[in-house]
Amino acid sequence: MQTHRHTISAPHGSVHCELTSYHFGPPGGRKAYIQAALHADEVPAMLVAQSLRTRLQLLEQQGRLSGQVVLVPAANPFGLAQVINERPFGRFDLATGINFNRGYPQLGAQLAASLATRLGPDAAANVRLVRGHLRELVAAWQAASDLALLKKTLLSLAIDADVVLDLHCDNEAVLHVYASSAQVPEIEPLARLLGAGALLHADLAGGDPFDEACMRPWAELAARAGPQVPLPLACVAATIELRGETQVDYATAALDADAILRYLSLRGIVALDAVALPPASCRATPLTGTQRLDAPHAGMLVYLRALGDRVATGDAIADLIDPATGQTTTLRAGVDGVFFARLSHRYVIRGMNVGKIAGVHPIREGNLLSL
């Protein structure tokens, strides 16, 4: 194992921050990149990363890493330092209001401008050429702020990987996975190994999140080059939401880490014994089919259905009760699907998102991710 420390703050800034990455296995072959808690206070993700670090050290000692794994166990030191009234606040940068998992550069157009005529009939050679150029593009990015430097550093560690896994958690949720529609067949085994309650996919989720920044250049370049040029989508990327914020225990983290390592074994990066896939616990559904349940007024929130329940259109999901008058509004499912995420707070104000249902049929468009 090699430990790298990356300075992500300006020399004359008011704070000094470092990002730590751990590198396991031989470089130069297949590569996986795993980061945890880009939204900082996502403890389930960080605990899974600790379990992965221990297991990867052992696998490396046993000579069972056939590729390289880069692990960033705490991907957002800036967010970890943000606290408001004794509560961590890691989703947004307090200085700018920017979501730490939005606004990553999309490099497809730059790739196409410089590489479209240089790609040849050899798919492996094309992949090597694209990876080298992606590294150059990220290295040339002039980061004008500490936040941009954090993004550049993370992207530089991940941009040439075969597999990119971005570990997060929701407020309250069953485990669910976000992926590109084009890569559902590659991600579906991961969802099965993790026992995911939902696998949500989209061509573009909106907001330019980290996983798209790693995968999307390949898809855009392949589309511009045309079917006559052999260019696989050589980076399989996904965001994994590891249930809810308070679901923090060693046993669950160990199971999640084991599932991730078994997936890396299927991808030829970790050498484990034969991996048997369990039955699918969910079906892949379009992110455009996800219904948001938003509070129409303030009130006490009483859920009537459990996370992971399959619900039908019209089913009562929660009651919203005005504490002064007792007036009750019942929030109902507008789609058939899986009730996979909800809010931990039990008093809400008007407009707050209090639940999500993974439906099969598209019902919305535009920016598909929450802010």
Secondary structure, 3 states (H helix, E strand, C coil): CEEEEEECCCCCCCCCCEEEEEEECCCCCCEEEEEECCCCCCHHHHHHHHHHHHHHHHHHHCCCECCEEEEECCCCHHHHCCEECCEECCCECCCCCCECCCCCCCCHHHHHHHHCCCCCCCHHHHHHHHHHHHHHHHHHCCCCCHHHHHHHHHHHHHCCCCEEEEEEEECEECCEEEEEHHHHHHHHHHHHHHCCCEEEEECCCCCCCHHHHHHHHHHHHHHHHCCCCCCCCCCEEEEEEEEECCCCCHHHHHHHHHHHHHHHHHCCCECCCCCCCCCCCCCEEEHHHEEEEECCCCEEEEECCCCCCEECCCCEEEEEECCCCCCEEEEECCCCEEEEEECCCCEECCCCEEEEEEECCCCCCCCCCCC
